[in-house]
Structures are given as structure tokens and as C-alpha cells.
Amino acid sequence: MDKILLIDDEIDALDSLASWFDELGYQTYKATRGTEGVVIARTVNPDIVITDINMPDINGLEVLSAIKEFDELAQVIVITAYDDMETTIKAMQKGAYDYIAKPLDIKRLEITVKRAIDNRKMSQKLELFCPSSSGEYDINRMLIGKTPVMRDVFKKIGQASANRVTVLIQGESGTGKELIARIIHSSGITKDHPFIAINCTALPENLLESELFGHVKGAFTDAYKDKRGKFELAGEGTIFLDEISDMSFNLQAKLLRVLQELEFERVGGENLIPLKARIIAATNKNLQNIVEQGKFREDLYYRLSVFAIFSPPLRERKDDIDRLVKHFLEKININLHKNVRKIPADVLNMLKNHEWRGNVRELENTLMQAIVLSRGDVLEKENILLRQYNTDYEGLYNEDISLDELEKKYIKRILDKTGWNVKEACEILKISKATIYRKIEQYKLSEK
């Protein structure tokens, strides 16, 4: 029989609540003082504690803290006649399972109690998915994975970190390209020198040139004094150029010269400065395709891709998801001072089966949100808020695709989806049969 401890100095309310839970089949215990309630809790080890906030001796927040000290899995529900923001925040910060205002909605309280008991039982049943770390390492600098594609990334990091070869990292957004760059930098001969990252899309061309190469006094309006650029500040370290594919043609030409001559000059300057830093570039686009489209210099592409690393999307390494979840739980618990270290099998399976188009970054953000919402040490399914995707357009979008090609792919997808039922496809596409037959002939579509 599940045990509930009720703490309230209003005796009539206390007796009424006890009678209600007795009828529901719970074993109830009562206390009219906070200190008395803490003593009873130590003695009977209740599954649920429901405490009022205002009492003559110690208040409900103090009761909550005292009980949590000897039973961190205790499910404590705080009730109050004063539904103010500050107290609510304090209660949740101290680990309350819920905070309910008077007058009580008895059905809501009943549902909350059932959920809290389920949470406690699940927590007691589950082993720690993410034990507390005792190792000394920087959890923010770890690249997680044991799948073949990740082993290949690790090998290439080892090869690149042993020298100052220029590296090009390609991969979708959220796959950890900057993390790979930082590990290359910190694992080899550049580790004792600066790592300087700059996003090529964050600044207009004239400011980006100044940021990279620096400028001399009077080179342009507002250039009141000499300024050293990132290439100079990096010394013998690493310059990380993120989203290199968005760099203007003018700057591409200047960067090519730097890579060829291993020297540069400040904007408006005349003195040549030797390049000592290693360059690592990254992009979330296929740079070779952009070269073929005439949007990126071919000669610069070959200079940058002396050593190339592909950062794989999460859908190609789903066997790493359990390791990533464990890693992120540990990291987020540390950062948020939480203790969510248990995960039910169905929750883990749900995470492993999701598409994760935002890749590892989306997974981490989803887990962070779930941990913030968690009321105990279990990662609850209801707190996993997964992004929903429009599957009708899946795989269709490409910024370089023509309108005709997009229409062709979309009509083919709808026809395939309906089993080539022309009438049903016309209803979805909102076009006539004559139009769809014309499009089938125009695009030479077939059921193959």
C-alpha cells in the first residue's frame, strides 16, 4: 500500500484530505507541525509528502529541504493559499514535485499524486543510466562515438593534429564541426597557442577583412588606430573559419594569396606579416558542388581541402545515440545542478528512433529542456519534446534546386505516397486530372 504523509496546521483540512486518500486506498499519516512531519517522514519513509507552506514552526520549504536531505527520491508536493511567483520558484528549485494553490482541485491533486508515485517507483527500479563522473576531463571538449564513421573522424583528427596542415571540415549544421576543430587544435602541436574562431557570415565583407588581417590607422573611416587581425593574434595557433562557403569572392582571392604566400598585410598597410597559424575551415554545404556552380573559387577549394574531414549526421550514427545521451545527461546535470541520471528503455528507444535533422545539437537541446522540466532523477517521456517534421517535403529542399525539379520531385512523391492513385493525388495536389497527366508526361514520371 502506498504511503502518504500529510502536513498541515489546519486540522479540518488535514482530516478531510486524509479521509479522501484513505478512500482511494492509500495509507495516510498526519502531522500538524513541520518538525513533526519531518520526524514521521524519517520513521515511515512515505512515498508522497503533501505539505502546507505556512505553519507555526517551520514552513513547507524548510520541510521540503529537510526531507530531501535524508531521502533525495522523496516526492514532495507543496500546497499553499498564497500562489505567488517567488515561493513557487523556490519550491521547484528545492526539488518539489509540484506546487499547488488552494483551494485545492482534488482531482488534479489525485492525478499529481499518482504520477509522483509512478515517478518514485520508476526511479527505484531503474539503474543509473549516467553515473556521476569522477574523472578529470573537460566534458565540453569531448567528441562521443564508437561507430565506424566516428572512428574514421578520430583517426583523421590524430593525423591532422600532428602537423600544421590546412583542414576542411564539412558536415550538416549541428554535427560538431567546431568541436572537431578545437580537438585538432588542443590535441597536437598547436595546443599551447591561441585558438581563434570567426564566423564568415557574421560580418559584412569590409569588417570581416579587417577582423582577419587587421588594419592600420586611417585605412578607413573610424580606423583611429592600428589594429591586429585574427591571423596575427593567433600566432602559431589555429584560425577557425566557420561557414567559409559564404565568404565573398574578393576575400576568397585574398585568403588564397595568404595560403599561397604564407604572408598577409593589414588593410591599408604595406608591411608583410608572416602567417604562422594553421587554418581550419568549415562549412555545412558541399563545397565541391558550390565550386561547380561557380560560387566558390576552385583554386581556393583545393588549397583548403588539403586534408578533409566529414562530420557525419546523426542519422548515420544512430548506434552512438545511447552514448551521446549518457554524455549529455552528465554534462547538463553538472551545468544545471540537477541529478537526472535514470532513463526508461522506452524513452531511450524514442530518442534513438527520432530523425534528428538538427543532429547532435538538437539532441543536446532536447535533453536540456527535458532535464529542466524533470521533477526527479528520471528522464520522463512527457518532458521529451521532439521536433515534428513535414514529411511531405522531406528530402525535397535544396537551395540550389530549380522550381521545375522541385515540382517534379513533389508530384512524384505524392503519386508514390498514394500508390499512383491519380484521383487521390489530384485531391492532395489540388490540381485536375488533365494537369497531373500532363505533368507525368512532361517530367517522364513512372512507378519505378
Sequence and secondary structure as in RCSB ss.txt:
>XXXX:A:sequence
MDKILLIDDEIDALDSLASWFDELGYQTYKATRGTEGVVIARTVNPDIVITDINMPDINGLEVLSAIKEFDELAQ
VIVITAYDDMETTIKAMQKGAYDYIAKPLDIKRLEITVKRAIDNRKMSQKLELFCPSSSGEYDINRMLIGKTPVM
RDVFKKIGQASANRVTVLIQGESGTGKELIARIIHSSGITKDHPFIAINCTALPENLLESELFGHVKGAFTDAYK
DKRGKFELAGEGTIFLDEISDMSFNLQAKLLRVLQELEFERVGGENLIPLKARIIAATNKNLQNIVEQGKFREDL
YYRLSVFAIFSPPLRERKDDIDRLVKHFLEKININLHKNVRKIPADVLNMLKNHEWRGNVRELENTLMQAIVLSR
GDVLEKENILLRQYNTDYEGLYNEDISLDELEKKYIKRILDKTGWNVKEACEILKISKATIYRKIEQYKLSEK
>XXXX:A:secstr
  EEEEE S HHHHHHHHHHHHHTT EEEEESSHHHHHHHHHHH  SEEEEES  SSS HHHHHHHHHHH TT E
EEEEES   HHHHHHHHHTT SEEEESS  HHHHHHHHHHHHHHHHHHHHS  SS    S S GGG     SHHH
HHHHHHHHHHHTS   EEEE  TTS HHHHHHHHHHHSTTTTS EEEEETTSS HHHHHHHHHEE TTSSTT  S
 EE HHHHTTTSEEEEETGGGS HHHHHHHHHHHHHSEE  BT  S EE  SEEEEEESS HHHHHHTTSS HHH
HHHHTTEEEE   GGG GGGHHHHHHHHHHHHHHHHT    B  HHHHHHHHHS  TTHHHHHHHHHHHHHHH S
SSB  GGG       GGGTTT  TT  HHHHHHHHHHHHHHHTTS HHHHHHHHT  HHHHHHHHHHTT    
